[in-house]
Amino acid sequence: MRGSVLPAAAVIAGLFAAVFSGSGRGASSPLLFSGPLQTAIVEPLGVGRPEVSAVVTQRARESGATVFRLGLVWRTVVGQTRPADFDAANPDDPAYSWEAFDRELQAAVNAGLTPLVYIAGAPDWAERGTVGAVGARAPDPAELALFTRAAASRYDGTRAGVPRVRFWQLWNEPNDFLYFNPQFEGTRPVSPQIYRELLRVFADAVHGVHGDNLVVTGGMTPFGRPDRAVAPLVFMRELLCMSGGTRPRPTCADHASFDVWAHNPYTEGGPRHHARDADNVSLGDLPTMRTLLQAAISAGHVDSNQPVRFWVTEFSWDSKPPDSLGVPAALEGQWVAEAMYRMWQSGVSLVTWFTIADRDSGPLQSGLYYWGAGASRVGNPKPAQRAFRFPFVALPATKSVAFWGRTPTSGATTVFVERKVGSQWVVQTTVTANRFGIFRGRVRGRRTTGFFRARVGAADVSLPFPLRPTPDLNVPVFGG
């Protein structure tokens, strides 16, 4: 929802069981529920400023992220008039100017982050429509295929000093008129069909360069609006040719080509909050989206040669302070920890936070760090940063307390689960995190109040998590 390139800016049953079978492009591949939870950051603040990018990407790594999401704006690497004799599939054609993006990409890689690159923003000559913001008006599939081939070839890992890009995402929020048009003809949604064709040529180009590259769908805005944005479940059903309901069925024979289904589940409340409209998808609605995705894979409507993944490519809340309409900062930390658990429950294997740093004023106060002094403007960490780096939840269960967490390094290690007794933290149990850093278990004894936390080593501790139910407040997605 934010971070677009066009403006300035119950545990899963049988977690390790195979959900569906099939292999080979054109066949159904299983939905990947293998248990990891990677984290990522998307941050427009550093774009174009190398001295900022270095700090931003380093703070992202310090926050536990292993992936950094970047926008490759098509219209900024080539002119707005198509050059004569232009070889658009050749990354070395002199009409291309990759240098600014190279710097952003290199900063992320230097910080130890894997780039997730989304392509958006078509040049004028590659648009077939006239309605909507520049760069978003019915991009031409043939031209997109050529540009994608050039980009994937430049970042194929064979060029000295140029990083490899393996994760490629097509567009940002293609169900929203701000970023993709047309959305409707009259009242009939048309953006899903247009996007399906773009996704097909995009996937062919990305996989044509490297068969193990990942094609990621554009994370959708969570809320539909008449004449402006197609509701995400409507968009998804149209794209995948599936019905609605609890047992979706095929409605046509069309397929979609991708390896990762992505969504941006911004939420007007806490981590279990549902969107008001049944076809919208906030955090509490991700299981419904997962059900539809599973059904489409089972029906053979997803073309992928590997297990399909489910990613969140943006989510966040504004905090109070500085946003007077945001989530109180301490509560935001609790929300972040539980949100990551709930997403993991829903089969999400990568979660992306928007953004690293607050802004100096206005909306977009959703940083993991407050606005600060110095060139980078990255200040002190919020409680949300600690929860994002080391998520941990403790929930009352029958005659026990159930807990879940992920280690800060996402690796196997010993974890101490502690309960606050008076002013002291007392170890209740010790567990070993798996190779993804995920740990879970129970502490025997019925308790409904108090605090639990997780600890790794002598001093690396999660935020304390209260046993009382997580409060759910009504908050605007964009804060104040």
C-alpha positions in Angstrom: 0.0 0.0 0.0 2.8 2.3 0.9 6.3 2.4 -0.6 5.1 2.5 -4.2 7.5 3.7 -6.9 5.0 6.2 -8.4 4.4 8.6 -5.5 7.5 9.9 -3.7 7.7 7.7 -1.9 -4.5 -22.8 15.4 -1.0 -23.7 14.0 -1.3 -25.1 10.5 -2.4 -28.7 10.7 0.4 -30.9 9.7 2.8 -28.1 9.2 5.5 -30.2 7.5 3.0 -32.3 5.6 2.8 -32.0 1.8 -0.4 -30.1 1.0 -0.6 -30.8 -2.7 1.5 -32.7 -5.2 2.7 -32.1 -8.7 5.8 -30.7 -10.5 6.9 -29.1 -13.7 5.9 -25.9 -15.3 2.2 -26.0 -16.3 1.5 -28.5 -13.4 0.3 -27.9 -9.9 3.1 -27.4 -7.4 2.5 -27.7 -3.7 2.1 -24.7 -1.5 5.2 -24.4 0.6 4.5 -24.7 4.3 7.9 -25.7 5.6 8.0 -23.5 8.6 10.5 -20.6 8.1 9.7 -17.0 8.7 12.1 -14.6 7.0 11.8 -10.9 7.4 12.3 -8.1 5.0 12.2 -4.3 4.8 11.0 -1.9 2.2 12.2 1.7 2.6 11.9 4.5 0.1 13.9 6.9 2.3 17.3 5.9 1.0 16.5 6.0 -2.7 19.0 8.1 -4.6 21.1 9.0 -1.5 24.1 6.6 -1.0 25.0 8.0 2.4 21.5 7.2 3.6 21.2 3.9 1.9 24.2 2.5 3.7 22.7 3.4 7.1 19.2 2.2 6.2 20.3 -1.1 4.9 22.5 -1.7 7.9 19.6 -0.9 10.3 17.5 -3.3 8.3 20.0 -6.1 8.9 20.3 -5.1 12.6 16.5 -5.5 12.8 16.8 -9.2 11.8 15.9 -8.7 8.2 17.5 -10.9 5.6 15.7 -9.4 2.5 15.4 -5.9 1.3 12.7 -4.9 -1.2 13.6 -2.3 -3.8 11.7 -0.7 -6.7 13.2 -0.8 -10.1 11.3 2.0 -11.8 11.3 1.2 -15.5 10.8 4.8 -16.7 13.8 6.0 -14.8 16.3 3.7 -16.5 15.2 4.6 -20.0 14.0 7.7 -21.7 10.4 8.7 -22.2 10.8 8.5 -26.0 11.7 5.1 -27.4 15.1 5.4 -29.0 15.7 4.5 -32.6 17.3 1.1 -33.1 16.7 0.3 -29.4 17.5 -3.3 -28.4 15.3 -3.3 -25.4 16.2 -6.9 -24.3 19.9 -6.0 -24.2 20.9 -4.6 -20.9 24.0 -3.1 -22.5 22.1 -0.9 -25.0 23.3 2.7 -24.5 19.7 3.9 -23.9 19.7 2.2 -20.5 21.0 3.9 -17.4 21.2 1.4 -14.5 23.8 3.2 -12.3 21.4 4.7 -9.7 19.7 1.4 -9.1 23.0 -0.4 -9.0 24.0 1.8 -6.0 20.8 1.0 -4.1 21.2 -2.7 -4.9 24.8 -2.8 -3.8 24.1 -1.1 -0.5 21.6 -3.8 0.3 24.0 -6.6 -0.7 26.8 -5.0 1.3 24.6 -5.1 4.4 24.1 -8.9 3.9 20.6 -8.5 2.5 19.0 -10.5 -0.3 17.3 -8.1 -2.8 13.7 -8.5 -3.7 13.2 -6.3 -6.8 9.8 -5.1 -8.0 9.5 -3.7 -11.5 6.9 -0.9 -12.0 6.4 2.4 -13.6 6.4 2.0 -17.4 7.8 4.7 -19.7 5.3 6.7 -21.8 6.0 4.7 -25.0 5.3 1.4 -23.2 1.8 2.4 -22.1 -1.3 1.5 -24.1 -3.7 3.5 -22.0 -4.3 7.1 -21.1 -6.2 6.9 -17.8 -4.4 7.1 -14.5 -1.0 8.1 -13.2 2.0 8.1 -15.5 3.7 4.7 -15.5 0.5 2.9 -14.5 -1.6 3.1 -17.7 -2.0 -0.4 -19.2 1.7 -1.4 -19.7 2.5 -3.2 -23.0 3.2 -6.9 -22.4 5.7 -7.1 -25.3 7.7 -4.2 -24.0 7.5 -5.4 -20.4 8.9 -8.8 -21.6 11.9 -7.1 -23.3 12.6 -4.8 -20.3 12.3 -7.7 -17.8 14.7 -9.8 -19.9 17.2 -6.9 -19.9 16.9 -6.4 -16.1 17.1 -10.1 -15.2 20.1 -10.5 -17.6 22.0 -7.5 -16.1 21.5 -8.9 -12.6 22.2 -12.5 -13.4 25.3 -12.7 -11.3 27.8 -13.0 -14.2 28.9 -9.3 -14.3 31.8 -8.2 -12.1 30.6 -5.8 -9.4 26.9 -6.2 -10.3 24.9 -8.2 -7.7 22.7 -11.2 -8.5 18.9 -10.7 -8.2 16.9 -13.9 -7.7 13.6 -12.5 -6.4 11.6 -10.6 -9.0 8.2 -9.0 -8.3 5.8 -7.7 -10.9 4.4 -4.3 -10.0 3.1 -2.9 -6.7 -0.5 -3.3 -5.7 -1.9 -4.0 -9.2 -5.5 -4.0 -7.8 -5.3 -0.3 -7.0 -5.8 2.6 -9.6 -2.9 4.5 -8.1 -0.5 2.0 -9.5 -2.2 0.1 -12.3 -4.9 0.9 -14.8 -7.6 0.3 -16.0 -9.1 -1.4 -12.9 -12.7 -1.5 -14.2 -14.8 -1.3 -17.3 -18.0 0.1 -15.9 -18.5 -2.1 -12.8 -16.6 -5.1 -14.2 -13.1 -5.7 -12.9 -10.6 -5.9 -15.8 -7.3 -5.4 -14.1 -6.9 -9.1 -13.1 -7.1 -10.3 -16.8 -4.6 -7.5 -17.9 -2.3 -8.4 -15.0 -2.5 -12.1 -15.8 -1.1 -11.5 -19.3 1.7 -9.3 -17.9 2.5 -11.9 -15.3 2.9 -14.6 -18.0 5.4 -12.7 -20.1 7.2 -11.5 -16.9 7.6 -15.1 -15.7 8.8 -16.3 -19.0 11.5 -13.6 -19.1 12.6 -14.0 -15.5 12.8 -17.8 -15.7 14.4 -17.6 -19.2 17.4 -16.0 -17.6 17.7 -18.3 -14.6 15.3 -21.2 -14.0 15.7 -20.9 -10.2 14.7 -17.2 -10.2 11.5 -16.6 -8.2 8.5 -14.8 -9.7 6.5 -12.9 -7.1 3.1 -11.5 -7.7 2.5 -7.8 -6.9 1.4 -7.5 -3.3 -2.2 -6.3 -3.3 -3.7 -3.4 -1.5 -6.0 -4.9 1.2 -9.1 -2.8 0.5 -11.2 -2.5 -2.6 -13.0 0.8 -3.5 -15.7 1.2 -6.2 -14.2 2.4 -9.5 -10.8 2.7 -7.9 -9.5 -0.6 -6.5 -10.6 -4.2 -7.0 -11.0 -5.9 -3.7 -8.1 -8.4 -3.3 -10.2 -11.6 -3.1 -12.2 -10.5 -6.2 -8.9 -9.8 -8.0 -7.5 -13.1 -6.9 -10.5 -15.1 -7.9 -10.6 -13.4 -11.4 -6.8 -13.9 -11.8 -6.8 -17.5 -10.8 -10.2 -18.4 -12.4 -11.7 -19.7 -9.1 -15.0 -19.3 -7.3 -15.4 -17.9 -3.8 -16.7 -19.7 -0.7 -15.1 -22.1 1.7 -14.4 -24.7 -1.1 -13.4 -22.7 -4.2 -13.8 -24.4 -7.5 -12.5 -23.6 -11.0 -14.6 -21.2 -13.1 -12.5 -21.3 -16.3 -9.3 -22.9 -17.7 -6.9 -20.0 -17.5 -3.6 -20.3 -15.5 -1.4 -17.8 -13.8 2.4 -18.0 -13.7 4.2 -17.3 -10.5 6.2 -18.9 -7.7 5.2 -16.7 -4.8 1.8 -15.2 -4.0 2.2 -11.8 -2.3 -0.2 -9.6 -0.3 0.0 -6.4 1.7 -2.4 -7.0 4.7 -2.5 -3.5 6.2 -5.0 -3.6 9.1 -7.3 -1.1 10.8 -6.8 -2.8 14.1 -4.7 -5.5 15.8 -3.1 -8.7 14.5 -6.4 -10.7 14.5 -8.5 -7.9 13.1 -10.7 -8.6 10.1 -11.4 -6.2 7.3 -15.0 -5.0 7.2 -15.7 -6.2 3.7 -15.7 -9.9 3.1 -13.6 -9.5 -0.1 -10.9 -7.4 1.6 -7.9 -9.0 3.3 -6.3 -7.6 6.4 -4.2 -9.6 8.8 -7.1 -11.6 10.3 -8.2 -12.6 6.8 -5.0 -14.2 5.6 -6.4 -17.8 6.2 -9.1 -17.1 3.7 -6.6 -16.0 1.1 -4.5 -19.1 1.9 -7.6 -21.3 1.3 -8.2 -19.8 -2.1 -4.5 -20.1 -3.1 -4.4 -23.7 -2.0 -7.5 -24.5 -4.1 -6.1 -22.8 -7.2 -2.9 -24.8 -6.9 -4.9 -28.0 -6.4 -6.9 -27.2 -9.5 -3.8 -26.7 -11.6 -4.3 -23.0 -12.1 -0.9 -22.0 -10.9 2.1 -22.6 -13.2 5.3 -23.0 -11.2 8.1 -25.6 -11.2 8.5 -25.5 -7.4 6.5 -25.3 -4.3 4.5 -22.1 -4.2 5.2 -19.7 -1.4 3.0 -17.1 0.4 4.7 -13.8 1.2 3.7 -10.5 2.8 5.5 -7.8 0.9 4.3 -4.8 3.0 2.6 -4.3 6.4 3.0 -1.9 9.3 1.3 0.4 11.7 2.0 4.0 12.5 3.1 4.4 16.1 2.1 6.9 18.8 4.4 8.8 19.2 4.9 10.5 16.9 1.5 10.0 15.2 -1.3 11.1 17.4 -3.7 8.6 15.7 -1.2 5.7 15.7 -0.9 2.7 17.9 0.7 3.4 21.3 4.3 2.4 20.9 4.4 -0.2 23.6 1.2 -1.9 22.3 2.6 -1.7 18.8 5.5 -4.0 19.9 3.0 -6.5 21.2 1.0 -6.3 17.9 4.1 -6.8 15.8 5.1 -10.0 17.7 1.6 -11.5 17.5 1.1 -10.4 13.9 4.3 -12.3 12.9 3.0 -15.4 14.7 -0.4 -15.2 13.1 1.1 -14.7 9.6 3.4 -17.7 10.2 0.2 -19.7 11.2 -1.3 -18.7 7.9 1.7 -20.2 5.9 3.4 -16.9 5.3 7.2 -17.5 5.0 8.4 -13.9 4.5 7.1 -10.8 6.2 8.1 -7.3 5.0 7.9 -4.2 7.2 7.3 -0.7 5.9 9.6 1.2 6.8 13.0 1.5 8.7 12.6 5.2 9.7 9.7 7.6 10.5 9.3 10.8 8.5 10.0 14.2 9.9 6.3 15.1 9.8 2.9 14.0 8.4 1.8 10.4 7.8 4.1 7.4 7.3 5.2 7.2 10.9 5.6 3.5 10.7 9.4 3.2 11.0 11.0 0.6 13.2 13.2 3.6 14.3 12.1 7.1 15.2 13.1 10.1 13.1 16.6 11.1 14.1 19.4 13.5 13.5 22.2 13.2 10.9 22.2 12.5 7.2 20.3 9.3 7.5 17.6 10.6 9.8 17.4 7.1 11.5 17.0 7.6 15.2 16.4 5.3 18.2 14.7 2.0 17.8 11.0 1.5 18.8 9.6 -1.5 20.7 8.4 -2.6 17.3 12.0 -3.0 16.1 12.7 -5.4 19.0 9.5 -7.4 18.3 10.3 -7.6 14.6 13.9 -8.8 15.3 12.9 -11.3 18.1 9.2 -12.1 17.9 7.8 -14.0 20.8 4.2 -14.6 22.0 2.8 -16.5 25.1 -0.9 -17.4 25.0 -3.0 -19.0 27.8 -4.1 -22.5 27.0 -5.8 -25.4 28.8 -3.7 -26.0 32.0 -0.7 -24.4 30.3 0.8 -21.4 28.5 1.6 -22.0 24.8 4.5 -20.0 23.4 6.0 -19.4 19.9 9.0 -17.3 18.7 11.7 -16.9 16.2 15.3 -16.3 17.2 17.0 -13.0 16.1 19.4 -14.8 13.7 16.7 -17.1 12.4 19.0 -20.0 13.3 19.1 -23.1 15.5 20.1 -22.2 19.1 19.0 -22.7 22.7 16.2 -20.5 23.9 15.2 -19.9 27.5 11.5 -19.1 28.2 11.1 -17.0 31.3 8.3 -15.8 33.5 8.4 -12.6 35.5 8.1 -13.4 39.3 8.1 -10.2 41.3 11.0 -8.2 39.9 12.9 -11.3 38.7 12.8 -13.3 35.5 12.7 -17.0 36.2 13.4 -19.7 33.6 10.3 -21.9 33.0 11.6 -24.2 30.2 14.4 -24.5 27.7 13.9 -25.3 24.0 16.0 -25.6 20.9 15.0 -23.5 17.9 14.9 -25.4 14.6 17.1 -24.6 11.6 14.8 -21.7 10.7 15.0 -20.2 14.3 11.4 -21.2 15.0 10.7 -22.5 18.5 7.4 -23.3 20.2 6.1 -25.3 23.2 4.2 -25.2 26.4 4.8 -24.3 30.0 2.6 -26.5 32.3 0.3 -24.8 34.8 -2.8 -22.6 34.2 -2.0 -18.9 34.2 -4.0 -16.0 32.9 -1.9 -13.0 34.0 1.7 -12.0 34.1 4.4 -11.7 31.6 6.6 -14.2 29.7 9.7 -13.5 27.5 12.3 -15.5 25.5 16.1 -15.2 26.0 19.0 -16.3 23.8 22.4 -16.1 25.5 23.0 -13.9 28.5 21.2 -10.8 27.4 19.4 -11.0 24.1 15.8 -10.9 25.1 12.4 -10.5 23.5 9.9 -8.0 24.6 7.8 -9.2 27.5 4.5 -10.6 26.3 1.5 -10.2 28.6 -0.9 -13.2 29.0 -4.0 -11.0 28.9 -5.7 -10.9 25.5 -4.1 -8.5 23.0 -6.2 -5.3 22.8 -7.7 -4.5 19.5 -8.1 -0.8 18.7 -9.5 0.9 15.7 -6.7 2.7 14.0 -6.4 4.3 10.5 -4.0 2.5 8.3 -2.2 5.7 7.5 -2.4 7.1 11.0 -2.8 10.9 11.2 
